[in-house]
């Protein structure tokens, strides 16, 4: 839904769910369970569905946390687990909306020419520092792996 007026003449939520002035629901439209209707119609079945979604989402988020220090897409897997939770839980939907908003803001900020220049300068300085450290290491020890270095 694009920004517009509701029945009371108040401004409604934008398409990404951001809260706007006079929005009585606080950008919460479209939130809630996405379970099939026959599941939502039976309380015990819906509770079982929610437990299943929570357990599967928890397993995916836990896998993402394990992948953070290991080679692998840790953050992507964590956000996939959050997306699984968001199919059933409002709090996860709100977290994903907030995250999407923050990532969009960061992307816009990164496109600012001043920020890009600063990032390029900082990256260049960092690479120069690393190159100097590697040069000093090679000058002192030669091409020897650090675990094979003996005091010279």
GITA-V87680 format. One record per helix or strand of 3 or more residues. SS is the DSSP state (a for helix, b for strand). FROM is the first residue (numbers start at 1). LEN is the number of residues. If there is no record, write none. Layout:
# GITA-V87680
((SS FROM LEN) (SS FROM LEN))
This chain:
# GITA-V87680
((a 37 4) (a 43 27) (a 74 13) (a 90 21) (a 113 29) (a 146 3))
